[in-house]
Amino acid sequence: MRVVLCATTESKLDGPSREETMTKRKAWSLGVLVAGTAGLVLALQGVQVLAAPMLNVGFAASVPRLLQDQPATLTITVRTCPAGYDPLAADAEFESDCREPAGDTVFGLQLAGSQARGPSAGSGTSGDAPQESTLGFTGLTPGRYTVTAAPPPEIGAAFVGRCTSDKRSFRDYPFVPFAVANAEGSVVLTLVPGETLACDWYQVAAADS
């Protein structure tokens, strides 16, 4: 298993009901986001947040084992948004809006059901330049992964803007943004055999940074 810090790249699932989607939107807009040493903390004012959506596409039992064992690749492109950024705003354009500098964010992967510690890599510090770096995790066992970010103190929240795959289509995926980091700074992604999944990770600067 290799972890590679790469050069920057550009980057149908059955979804929840409209009520669930609106609940999530309400939770994002009412939440108070703060940074903690153990990751991102999402403190809500009496509102229950839906868990970050799990991209849980199962593997068909009829798929030959040789195909099931094909390793997968995950790439994460990291950018930083200004404090108070609202990804649900009608005019939100994640890639062009989020051009803030930031320190190093370390990402760790944990395969469900595995006791072994998964791979990790850092985004690096951007200095005074806008943060935009891509981390590559290759040779991954297909399955469900918890992806956890440990951000620097100036980061107060995070979300996944979008993901693309060379094996699946997310054209009709209902969530905007694609996923929101939970209280531990984590999202759950499923990698299918032989897939390259590319996700855009957006950090939101803390209000007092």
HELIX and SHEET records of a PDB file:
HELIX    1   1 ARG A   18  LEU A   30  1                                  13    
HELIX    2   2 ARG A   65  GLN A   68  1                                   4    
HELIX    3   3 PHE A   94  ASP A   97  1                                   4    
SHEET    1   A 6 ARG A   2  CYS A   6  0                                        
SHEET    2   A 6 GLU A 132  LEU A 140 -1                                        
SHEET    3   A 6 ALA A  72  CYS A  81 -1                                        
SHEET    4   A 6 THR A 196  ALA A 205  1                                        
SHEET    5   A 6 ILE A 155  SER A 165 -1                                        
SHEET    6   A 6 ALA A 179  VAL A 180 -1                                        
SHEET    1   B 2 VAL A  32  GLY A  36  0                                        
SHEET    2   B 2 GLY A  39  ALA A  43 -1                                        
SHEET    1   C 4 SER A 120  GLY A 122  0                                        
SHEET    2   C 4 VAL A 106  LEU A 111 -1                                        
SHEET    3   C 4 GLY A 143  ALA A 150 -1                                        
SHEET    4   C 4 SER A 186  LEU A 191 -1                                        
END                                                                             
